[in-house]
Amino acid sequence: MRPLDPRLLREAPSARRFVVLAAALAALAVAASIAQAALLAHVVVAAFLHGRSVRELAPELGALGGLAVARAVVAWALESGGRLAALEVTRELRARVLAHVVRVRPGSVPTAEVATAVTEGARSLEPYFARFLPQLALAALAPPAILAWVAARDATSAAVMGVTLPLIPVFGVLIGKAAAARTLARWRALSRMSAHFLDVVGGLATLRAHRRGRAQVAAVAATTDAYRRETMGTLRVAFLSALVLELAATLGTAVIAVEIGVRLVGGGIGLEPALAVLVLAPELYGPLRQVAASFHASADGLEAARRLLALLELEPAVRVPVRARPARFGPVRLEEVRAGYEGRGAVLDGVSLALEPGERVALTGPSGAGKTTLLSLLLRFADPAAGRITVDGVDLRELDPAEWRRLVAWLPQRPRLEPGPVADAIGLGRSLDGAAAAAGAAALLRRTAGEAGAGLSAGEVRRAALARALAREAPLLLLDEPTAHLDPERAAAVAAAVRGLPPGRTALVVTHDQGVLAAADRVLELRGGRLLERAAAAA
């Protein structure tokens, strides 16, 4: 596992800025530590060998205090900057991932994996930025700088440092591999637990209806216990690694102290350089030890970043043209369109259709015939495998999907409302009386919806979503089963709303409702992957 994924720097500008800032602050910290060690050795020698008083050493002591404060400020800036960078990177990656996954082919991304990555996974980036990356910058700069400074004053100590220093990276790599394996296993356990929990919550009504709720208690407990075991295993590796790395750093410092002591007694080195080297020895090993030790705290963040970046690399269901043509509405044509799904073959096979501006067309057919697939093609959630769709003579693939969808109002089979006042969810504060009345949702404007429409019945959510579609001033209206979950009186109101659409709006309505079929200018039946035109029902 790479300590710093280049894709993270490419996808998150805040990460790039923090890496540059961390490198600059780390350089200041290294320079301050070397200066502090040299100055401390000088003060000790001047005081004990040359008998200088505290007053005479006041400038040096003041400089020592200033260097200590400077190092504290730099350490604070590194950690605080890391936390702020983690917040910014989390915000950027969450926004990009959520915006991207809605553009990939439906069903290709497990919902639980996305939920885990953008919540618990994104939160794991904080220790990675606040502790690991600052220590990584220090580890990259401190050892070479200290070795160079020591070599200029005592080649023997520099050689000993060069021999003992690799022990920590070697142990760190070995421990890092174990930590990475445990972190991956922990992440998989977390994903399984999240997926199972989401499935249970989503099907809670069905489980209760079949009295299978208690049976899921054992399954939830098993997945939770598996996650607990993996978490404890990760912590076990972290605790053991801290001991090993601390031992390696202590042994390295002890070897340097012994060889300096022997040479100091024999007169092979002066007291001032010897003290400076001894003070710098912990500074040499410390950053590497901290990098290896904090790798466990950041391993979750590294794995989370890898998962988030993998989601960003998923192929979108449709391509955005480099030079998109301006989106405008006109006659819509489907020309020998073929589309399907993996494992099912072709759902639409050679479908041709013409929608003229202002026309109201009803589409019917048996379940699974491809009616919703046809709407998905018109919304450009997917592109045809063969054939083409044109709008005012322009291939739909030459338009920016987002710009095209601004010209389309859509009622899906399973509509959702934003939590909050229903009036805001429908029209974001615009005048909605006409649309709400036409959809039979006038009484809902004063209501409040919870998450996923909680507090409203399925029929009320559908009526509010229909009002939202009618309120949008979009020239193309696509309605997928607008009368589902509605009683006959409200279904008749929907049929009247379709019949009363303004002349400039084109409507394609997937329905089996006889009233809506009667309100259409023409009725098409989708059967066997092909369209058959039949006479409109009598009004």
C-alpha positions as CSV (number, residue, x, y, z in Angstrom):
1,M,0.0,0.0,0.0
2,R,1.5,3.3,-1.0
3,P,2.0,5.9,1.7
4,L,0.7,8.6,-0.6
5,D,-1.5,7.8,-3.6
6,P,-0.8,10.1,-6.5
7,R,-4.5,9.9,-7.5
8,L,-5.4,11.5,-4.2
9,L,-3.4,14.5,-5.1
10,R,-4.9,14.6,-8.5
11,E,-8.5,14.3,-7.4
12,A,-8.4,16.6,-4.3
13,P,-6.7,20.0,-4.7
14,S,-6.7,20.5,-0.9
15,A,-4.5,17.4,-0.5
16,R,-1.9,18.9,-3.0
17,R,-1.9,22.2,-1.1
18,F,-1.4,20.4,2.3
19,V,1.4,18.3,1.0
20,V,3.3,21.4,-0.1
21,L,2.6,23.1,3.2
22,A,3.6,20.0,5.2
23,A,6.9,19.8,3.3
24,A,7.7,23.5,4.0
25,L,6.8,23.2,7.7
26,A,8.8,20.0,8.0
27,A,11.8,21.7,6.5
28,L,11.5,24.5,9.1
29,A,11.1,21.9,11.9
30,V,14.2,20.0,10.8
31,A,16.3,23.2,10.6
32,A,15.0,24.3,14.0
33,S,15.9,20.9,15.6
34,I,19.5,20.9,14.2
35,A,20.0,24.5,15.3
36,Q,18.6,23.7,18.7
37,A,20.9,20.7,19.2
38,A,24.0,22.7,18.1
39,L,23.1,25.7,20.3
40,L,22.3,23.5,23.3
41,A,25.7,21.8,23.0
42,H,27.4,25.1,22.7
43,V,25.6,26.5,25.9
44,V,26.5,23.4,27.9
45,V,30.2,23.5,26.9
46,A,30.4,27.3,27.5
47,A,28.8,27.0,30.9
48,F,30.6,24.0,32.3
49,L,34.0,24.1,30.5
50,H,34.5,27.8,30.0
51,G,32.7,29.0,33.1
52,R,30.4,31.5,31.3
53,S,27.6,32.9,33.5
54,V,23.9,32.8,32.8
55,R,24.0,36.6,32.1
56,E,26.7,36.1,29.5
57,L,24.8,33.2,27.9
58,A,21.5,35.1,27.9
59,P,21.4,35.6,24.1
60,E,22.0,31.9,23.5
61,L,19.4,30.9,26.1
62,G,16.9,33.3,24.6
63,A,17.6,31.7,21.1
64,L,17.1,28.3,22.6
65,G,13.7,29.3,24.0
66,G,12.8,30.8,20.7
67,L,13.7,27.7,18.8
68,A,11.7,25.6,21.3
69,V,8.6,27.9,20.7
70,A,9.2,27.7,17.0
71,R,9.2,23.9,17.0
72,A,6.0,23.8,19.0
73,V,4.3,26.3,16.7
74,V,5.4,24.2,13.6
75,A,4.2,21.0,15.2
76,W,0.8,22.7,16.0
77,A,0.6,24.1,12.5
78,L,1.3,20.6,11.0
79,E,-1.4,18.9,13.0
80,S,-4.0,21.7,12.7
81,G,-3.3,22.0,9.0
82,G,-3.7,18.3,8.6
83,R,-7.1,18.3,10.4
84,L,-8.3,21.2,8.2
85,A,-7.0,19.5,5.1
86,A,-8.7,16.3,6.1
87,L,-12.0,18.2,6.4
88,E,-11.5,19.8,3.0
89,V,-10.4,16.6,1.3
90,T,-13.3,14.7,2.8
91,R,-15.7,17.3,1.5
92,E,-14.2,17.3,-1.9
93,L,-14.1,13.5,-2.3
94,R,-17.6,13.0,-0.9
95,A,-19.0,15.5,-3.3
96,R,-17.1,14.0,-6.3
97,V,-17.9,10.4,-5.4
98,L,-21.6,11.1,-4.9
99,A,-21.8,13.1,-8.1
100,H,-20.0,10.4,-10.0
101,V,-21.7,7.2,-8.7
102,V,-25.1,8.5,-9.9
103,R,-23.6,8.6,-13.4
104,V,-22.4,5.0,-13.5
105,R,-24.6,2.2,-14.7
106,P,-27.4,1.5,-12.1
107,G,-26.7,-1.6,-10.1
108,S,-22.9,-1.6,-10.8
109,V,-22.1,-0.1,-7.4
110,P,-23.3,-1.7,-4.1
111,T,-25.2,0.9,-2.1
112,A,-23.6,-0.3,1.2
113,E,-20.0,0.1,-0.3
114,V,-20.8,3.7,-1.3
115,A,-22.4,4.5,2.1
116,T,-19.4,3.0,4.0
117,A,-16.8,4.8,1.9
118,V,-18.4,8.3,2.1
119,T,-19.2,8.1,5.8
120,E,-16.9,6.0,8.0
121,G,-14.3,5.7,5.3
122,A,-14.1,9.5,4.7
123,R,-13.8,10.2,8.4
124,S,-10.8,7.9,8.6
125,L,-8.8,10.4,6.5
126,E,-8.3,12.7,9.5
127,P,-5.6,10.7,11.3
128,Y,-4.0,10.1,7.9
129,F,-3.7,13.9,7.2
130,A,-3.2,15.1,10.8
131,R,-0.6,12.6,11.9
132,F,0.8,10.4,9.2
133,L,1.5,12.8,6.4
134,P,3.2,15.4,8.6
135,Q,5.4,12.6,10.0
136,L,6.0,11.3,6.5
137,A,7.3,14.8,5.5
138,L,9.6,14.9,8.5
139,A,10.8,11.4,7.8
140,A,11.7,12.3,4.3
141,L,13.6,15.5,5.3
142,A,15.1,14.9,8.8
143,P,17.4,11.8,8.3
144,P,19.2,13.2,5.2
145,A,19.6,16.6,6.7
146,I,20.8,15.3,10.1
147,L,23.2,12.8,8.5
148,A,24.7,15.5,6.3
149,W,25.1,17.9,9.3
150,V,26.7,15.1,11.5
151,A,28.9,13.9,8.7
152,A,30.4,17.4,8.3
153,R,31.4,17.3,12.0
154,D,31.9,13.6,12.9
155,A,32.2,11.1,10.1
156,T,32.3,8.1,12.5
157,S,29.0,9.0,14.1
158,A,27.5,9.6,10.7
159,A,28.6,6.1,9.6
160,V,27.1,4.5,12.7
161,M,23.8,6.4,12.1
162,G,23.8,5.3,8.5
163,V,24.2,1.6,9.5
164,T,21.6,1.6,12.3
165,L,19.0,3.8,10.6
166,P,17.7,1.3,8.1
167,L,16.5,-1.0,10.9
168,I,13.4,1.1,11.5
169,P,12.3,1.2,7.8
170,V,12.9,-2.5,7.5
171,F,10.8,-3.3,10.6
172,G,8.3,-0.6,9.5
173,V,7.8,-2.3,6.1
174,L,7.3,-5.7,7.7
175,I,4.8,-4.4,10.2
176,G,3.1,-2.2,7.5
177,K,2.4,-5.3,5.4
178,A,0.7,-7.0,8.4
179,A,-1.2,-3.8,9.2
180,A,-2.3,-3.4,5.6
181,A,-3.6,-7.0,5.5
182,R,-5.5,-6.5,8.8
183,T,-6.9,-3.2,7.7
184,L,-8.2,-4.7,4.4
185,A,-9.9,-7.5,6.4
186,R,-11.4,-4.9,8.8
187,W,-12.7,-2.9,5.9
188,R,-14.3,-5.9,4.3
189,A,-15.9,-6.8,7.6
190,L,-17.2,-3.3,7.9
191,S,-18.6,-3.3,4.4
192,R,-20.3,-6.7,5.0
193,M,-21.8,-5.4,8.3
194,S,-23.0,-2.2,6.6
195,A,-24.5,-4.0,3.7
196,H,-26.3,-6.5,5.9
197,F,-27.6,-3.8,8.2
198,L,-28.9,-1.7,5.2
199,D,-30.6,-4.8,3.8
200,V,-32.3,-5.5,7.1
201,V,-33.4,-2.0,7.6
202,G,-34.7,-1.7,4.0
203,G,-36.7,-4.9,4.3
204,L,-37.8,-4.4,7.9
205,A,-41.5,-4.2,7.0
206,T,-41.3,-7.4,5.0
207,L,-39.4,-9.2,7.8
208,R,-42.0,-8.1,10.4
209,A,-44.8,-9.1,8.1
210,H,-43.4,-12.6,7.9
211,R,-42.3,-12.6,11.6
212,R,-38.6,-13.0,10.7
213,G,-37.4,-10.0,12.6
214,R,-35.9,-11.9,15.5
215,A,-34.2,-14.3,13.1
216,Q,-32.1,-11.4,11.9
217,V,-30.8,-10.7,15.4
218,A,-28.3,-13.5,15.2
219,A,-27.1,-12.6,11.7
220,V,-26.6,-8.9,12.8
221,A,-24.7,-10.1,15.9
222,A,-22.5,-12.4,13.8
223,T,-21.5,-9.6,11.3
224,T,-20.9,-7.2,14.2
225,D,-18.8,-9.8,16.0
226,A,-16.7,-10.4,12.9
227,Y,-16.0,-6.6,12.6
228,R,-15.1,-6.6,16.3
229,R,-12.6,-9.4,15.9
230,E,-10.9,-7.7,12.9
231,T,-10.7,-4.4,14.7
232,M,-9.1,-6.0,17.8
233,G,-6.6,-7.8,15.4
234,T,-5.7,-4.5,13.9
235,L,-5.1,-2.9,17.4
236,R,-3.0,-5.9,18.4
237,V,-0.7,-5.4,15.4
238,A,-0.5,-1.6,16.3
239,F,0.5,-2.3,19.9
240,L,3.1,-4.9,19.0
241,S,4.6,-2.7,16.3
242,A,4.9,0.3,18.8
243,L,7.1,-2.0,21.0
244,V,9.3,-3.2,18.2
245,L,9.9,0.2,16.7
246,E,10.6,1.8,20.1
247,L,13.1,-0.9,20.7
248,A,14.8,-0.4,17.4
249,A,15.1,3.4,17.9
250,T,16.4,2.9,21.5
251,L,19.0,0.4,20.4
252,G,20.1,2.8,17.6
253,T,20.5,5.7,20.0
254,A,22.3,3.5,22.6
255,V,24.9,2.3,20.0
256,I,25.6,5.9,19.0
257,A,25.9,6.9,22.7
258,V,28.3,4.1,23.4
259,E,30.6,4.8,20.5
260,I,30.6,8.5,21.3
261,G,31.3,7.8,25.0
262,V,34.3,5.6,24.1
263,R,35.8,8.1,21.7
264,L,35.1,11.0,24.1
265,V,37.1,9.2,26.9
266,G,39.9,8.5,24.4
267,G,39.9,12.1,23.1
268,G,38.7,11.1,19.7
269,I,35.9,13.7,19.7
270,G,35.3,17.0,21.4
271,L,32.6,17.5,24.0
272,E,30.5,20.0,21.9
273,P,30.1,17.9,18.8
274,A,29.5,14.8,20.9
275,L,26.7,16.5,22.8
276,A,25.2,17.8,19.5
277,V,25.2,14.3,18.0
278,L,23.7,12.8,21.1
279,V,20.9,15.3,21.1
280,L,20.3,14.8,17.4
281,A,20.2,11.0,17.6
282,P,16.5,10.8,18.8
283,E,15.6,13.4,16.2
284,L,17.1,11.1,13.5
285,Y,15.2,8.0,14.5
286,G,12.0,9.7,15.8
287,P,10.3,10.7,12.5
288,L,10.8,7.2,11.0
289,R,9.6,5.6,14.1
290,Q,6.5,7.9,14.2
291,V,5.8,7.2,10.6
292,A,5.8,3.5,11.1
293,A,3.8,3.7,14.3
294,S,1.2,6.1,12.9
295,F,0.8,3.9,9.8
296,H,-1.8,1.9,11.7
297,A,-3.8,5.0,12.6
298,S,-3.7,6.0,9.0
299,A,-4.2,2.6,7.4
300,D,-7.9,3.0,7.6
301,G,-7.6,6.4,5.9
302,L,-5.3,4.9,3.2
303,E,-7.8,2.1,2.5
304,A,-10.7,4.5,2.5
305,A,-9.0,6.8,0.1
306,R,-8.3,3.8,-2.2
307,R,-11.9,2.8,-2.1
308,L,-13.1,6.4,-2.8
309,L,-10.7,6.7,-5.7
310,A,-11.8,3.3,-7.0
311,L,-15.4,4.6,-7.1
312,L,-14.2,7.7,-9.0
313,E,-12.6,5.5,-11.6
314,L,-15.8,3.6,-12.4
315,E,-16.8,4.0,-16.0
316,P,-19.9,6.3,-16.4
317,A,-23.0,4.9,-18.0
318,V,-22.9,7.7,-20.6
319,R,-20.0,9.8,-22.0
320,V,-20.0,13.6,-21.8
321,P,-18.8,14.9,-25.2
322,V,-15.7,17.1,-25.1
323,R,-17.4,19.7,-27.2
324,A,-21.0,19.3,-26.4
325,R,-23.6,21.0,-28.7
326,P,-26.1,23.4,-27.1
327,A,-29.2,21.5,-25.8
328,R,-32.4,22.6,-27.3
329,F,-35.8,20.9,-27.6
330,G,-37.6,19.8,-30.7
331,P,-39.0,16.6,-32.3
332,V,-37.6,13.5,-30.5
333,R,-36.8,10.5,-32.7
334,L,-35.8,6.9,-31.7
335,E,-34.3,5.2,-34.8
336,E,-33.9,1.4,-34.6
337,V,-32.8,1.6,-30.9
338,R,-31.5,-1.5,-29.3
339,A,-30.7,-1.7,-25.5
340,G,-30.4,-4.3,-22.8
341,Y,-28.7,-5.4,-19.6
342,E,-25.9,-7.9,-18.9
343,G,-27.3,-11.4,-18.4
344,R,-30.7,-10.4,-19.9
345,G,-29.9,-9.8,-23.5
346,A,-31.8,-7.1,-25.5
347,V,-34.8,-5.5,-23.8
348,L,-35.5,-3.1,-26.7
349,D,-34.8,-4.5,-30.1
350,G,-35.2,-2.2,-33.1
351,V,-37.5,0.4,-31.4
352,S,-38.5,3.4,-33.6
353,L,-40.5,6.3,-32.1
354,A,-41.4,9.9,-33.0
355,L,-42.5,12.4,-30.4
356,E,-43.7,15.7,-31.8
357,P,-43.7,18.9,-29.7
358,G,-46.9,19.2,-27.7
359,E,-47.9,15.6,-28.2
360,R,-49.2,13.4,-25.4
361,V,-48.2,9.7,-25.8
362,A,-49.1,6.8,-23.6
363,L,-46.8,3.8,-23.4
364,T,-48.2,0.5,-22.1
365,G,-47.1,-3.1,-22.1
366,P,-46.4,-6.1,-19.7
367,S,-44.1,-5.8,-16.8
368,G,-40.4,-6.2,-17.9
369,A,-41.1,-5.2,-21.5
370,G,-38.7,-2.3,-21.3
371,K,-40.9,0.7,-20.7
372,T,-38.7,2.1,-17.9
373,T,-35.6,1.3,-20.0
374,L,-37.0,3.4,-22.8
375,L,-37.5,6.3,-20.4
376,S,-33.9,5.8,-19.1
377,L,-32.6,6.2,-22.7
378,L,-34.6,9.4,-23.1
379,L,-33.2,10.7,-19.8
380,R,-29.7,9.6,-21.0
381,F,-29.1,7.5,-18.0
382,A,-27.8,5.0,-20.6
383,D,-27.0,5.0,-24.3
384,P,-28.4,2.6,-26.9
385,A,-26.3,-0.4,-27.8
386,A,-27.4,0.2,-31.4
387,G,-29.4,2.9,-33.2
388,R,-29.7,6.5,-32.1
389,I,-31.9,9.0,-30.4
390,T,-32.1,12.5,-31.9
391,V,-33.6,15.8,-30.6
392,D,-34.4,18.3,-33.3
393,G,-32.1,16.4,-35.6
394,V,-29.1,16.3,-33.2
395,D,-27.9,13.0,-31.8
396,L,-28.5,12.9,-28.0
397,R,-24.9,11.7,-27.5
398,E,-23.7,15.0,-28.8
399,L,-25.4,16.9,-25.9
400,D,-24.2,17.3,-22.4
401,P,-26.4,15.0,-20.3
402,A,-26.8,17.6,-17.5
403,E,-27.9,20.3,-19.9
404,W,-30.3,17.9,-21.7
405,R,-31.9,16.8,-18.4
406,R,-32.7,20.4,-17.6
407,L,-35.2,20.2,-20.5
408,V,-36.8,17.1,-19.0
409,A,-39.2,16.7,-16.0
410,W,-39.4,13.1,-14.7
411,L,-41.6,11.1,-12.4
412,P,-39.8,7.8,-11.6
413,Q,-41.4,4.6,-10.4
414,R,-40.1,5.1,-6.9
415,P,-40.0,8.9,-6.3
416,R,-38.2,10.4,-3.3
417,L,-38.6,13.7,-1.6
418,E,-36.0,15.8,0.2
419,P,-36.6,15.9,4.0
420,G,-38.4,19.1,5.1
421,P,-41.5,21.0,4.0
422,V,-43.2,19.3,1.0
423,A,-43.7,22.7,-0.7
424,D,-39.9,23.2,-0.7
425,A,-39.3,19.7,-1.9
426,I,-41.7,20.2,-4.8
427,G,-40.7,23.6,-6.1
428,L,-38.1,25.3,-3.9
429,G,-40.4,28.2,-3.0
430,R,-42.1,28.9,-6.4
431,S,-45.8,29.2,-6.8
432,L,-47.1,25.7,-7.0
433,D,-50.8,26.0,-6.5
434,G,-51.7,25.0,-10.1
435,A,-49.3,22.1,-10.2
436,A,-50.3,20.8,-6.8
437,A,-54.0,21.1,-7.5
438,A,-53.5,19.2,-10.8
439,A,-51.6,16.4,-9.1
440,G,-54.1,16.3,-6.2
441,A,-51.4,17.4,-3.8
442,A,-52.7,20.8,-2.7
443,A,-53.4,19.5,0.9
444,L,-49.8,18.3,1.1
445,L,-48.1,21.7,0.7
446,R,-48.4,22.4,4.4
447,R,-47.0,19.0,5.4
448,T,-43.4,18.0,6.2
449,A,-41.7,14.9,4.9
450,G,-39.0,13.0,6.8
451,E,-36.1,11.0,5.4
452,A,-37.2,8.9,2.3
453,G,-40.7,10.5,2.6
454,A,-41.3,9.4,6.2
455,G,-44.6,10.7,7.5
456,L,-46.3,10.4,4.0
457,S,-48.0,7.5,2.4
458,A,-46.7,6.0,-0.8
459,G,-49.6,7.7,-2.7
460,E,-48.9,11.1,-1.1
461,V,-45.2,10.9,-2.0
462,R,-46.2,10.0,-5.6
463,R,-48.7,12.9,-5.8
464,A,-46.1,15.3,-4.4
465,A,-43.5,14.1,-6.9
466,L,-46.0,14.4,-9.7
467,A,-46.6,18.0,-8.7
468,R,-42.9,18.6,-8.7
469,A,-42.7,17.2,-12.3
470,L,-45.6,19.3,-13.4
471,A,-44.3,22.5,-11.8
472,R,-41.0,22.3,-13.7
473,E,-41.1,24.4,-16.9
474,A,-39.5,21.6,-18.9
475,P,-40.7,21.0,-22.5
476,L,-40.5,17.2,-22.1
477,L,-42.4,15.4,-19.4
478,L,-41.7,11.7,-18.7
479,L,-44.1,10.0,-16.2
480,D,-43.5,6.4,-15.1
481,E,-46.8,5.0,-13.7
482,P,-48.1,8.3,-12.3
483,T,-51.3,6.7,-11.0
484,A,-49.7,3.9,-9.0
485,H,-50.8,3.8,-5.3
486,L,-53.6,6.3,-6.1
487,D,-57.3,5.8,-5.6
488,P,-59.7,6.1,-8.6
489,E,-60.6,9.8,-7.8
490,R,-57.0,10.9,-7.7
491,A,-56.0,8.8,-10.7
492,A,-58.8,10.6,-12.6
493,A,-57.2,13.9,-11.5
494,V,-53.8,12.8,-12.9
495,A,-55.5,11.9,-16.2
496,A,-57.1,15.3,-16.3
497,A,-53.7,16.9,-15.6
498,V,-52.2,15.0,-18.5
499,R,-55.0,16.1,-20.7
500,G,-54.7,19.7,-19.6
501,L,-50.9,20.1,-20.2
502,P,-50.0,23.4,-22.0
503,P,-49.7,23.0,-25.7
504,G,-45.9,23.4,-25.8
505,R,-45.2,20.5,-23.5
506,T,-44.5,17.0,-24.8
507,A,-45.5,14.1,-22.6
508,L,-44.6,10.4,-22.6
509,V,-46.5,8.5,-19.9
510,V,-45.9,4.9,-19.0
511,T,-49.2,3.6,-17.6
512,H,-51.9,0.9,-17.5
513,D,-54.5,3.3,-16.2
514,Q,-57.5,3.5,-18.6
515,G,-58.2,7.2,-17.8
516,V,-54.6,8.2,-18.6
517,L,-54.7,6.1,-21.8
518,A,-57.9,7.9,-22.8
519,A,-56.2,11.3,-22.2
520,A,-53.3,10.5,-24.6
521,D,-53.2,11.6,-28.3
522,R,-52.0,8.1,-29.2
523,V,-51.2,4.9,-27.3
524,L,-48.1,2.7,-27.9
525,E,-47.7,-0.9,-26.7
526,L,-44.2,-2.3,-26.0
527,R,-44.1,-6.0,-26.4
528,G,-41.3,-8.4,-27.3
529,G,-38.8,-5.5,-27.5
530,R,-40.8,-3.7,-30.2
531,L,-43.4,-0.9,-30.3
532,L,-46.9,-1.5,-31.6
533,E,-49.3,1.4,-32.1
534,R,-52.9,0.9,-31.1
535,A,-55.9,3.2,-31.0
536,A,-56.3,5.5,-28.1
537,A,-58.9,4.6,-25.6
538,A,-62.2,6.5,-25.8
539,A,-62.4,9.4,-23.5
